[in-house]
Amino acid sequence: VMLAGGVRPDAVALTCAMRALADAGDVDRAVEFFFEHIVGAGPEGDEPRLANAAAAAPPPPPASASSVDPTAWAALTHVLARAGRLEEAAAALERGVDAAARRRAPPPVEGFTALVAAYRQRGDAPRALAAVRRLAALGVPPPRRAALDAAACCFACGDPRGAAQVVRALELMGHPADAAAVAGYLRRKEDEQRALAAAAANGAAPAEAAAALGGRPPPSRLRS
């Protein structure tokens, strides 16, 4: 309505509109809206697309893309990650990191959190861990939710060493409370595994043993 009336909405309103399109199930239209109204066309009318983000030499974005607020790129990352379009989401996140660097601002942490959550859902421990390492390399400790998701993904995929690395990174970056929260979650999962193994050794069915242990909320339900 605002655009039709010749009124230019601010970045927050445009980002909300993009999210609304995605929430309605039209992710393709949400992405088009982002590039049309938030990024805008490049010098020759070309817009930076993310479909070929995994290519060896993707074309550079136009100057207009570098002026986009990093939080807008984080919002696009969230939309794409939730839709399972992880290669595009990772590319959008890198655009956000670049935009933040140009502004000398912190990287878009929300985008990293959304991407790590999507990697956990897919069971991709190497990429979940890589995303957390990338954020740490940028000088920003991963938020508790992202750290929990990465550690939980590593643990579920049989990589306890990777999970322990997340805890150590939080400790080294001066966040002992978050490190303790992740370590506590991992200890509970280890205890559950041992209890399940013991119950199975005693002849209990796996489902019965799991029910006896009681459920625990997944890391995504824990507050940061």
Salt bridges, closest charged atoms under 4 A:
ASP23 OD1 - ARG82 NH2 2.33
ASP28 OD1 - ARG85 NH1 2.70
GLU32 OE1 - ARG29 NH1 3.73
GLU36 OE1 - ARG29 NH1 3.95
GLU36 OE2 - HIS37 NE2 3.68
GLU47 OE1 - ARG49 NH2 2.52
ASP69 OD2 - ARG103 NH1 3.33
GLU87 OE2 - ARG127 NH1 2.74
GLU88 OE2 - ARG85 NE 2.82
GLU94 OE1 - ARG134 NH2 2.83
ASP98 OD2 - ARG102 NE 2.96
ASP124 OD2 - ARG127 NE 3.72
ASP149 OD1 - ARG120 NH1 2.91
GLU171 OE1 - ARG168 NH1 3.32
ASP178 OD1 - ARG144 NE 2.65
ASP178 OD2 - HIS175 ND1 3.79
ASP191 OD1 - ARG194 NH2 2.43
GLU192 OE1 - LYS189 NZ 3.19
GLU192 OE2 - ARG216 NE 2.72
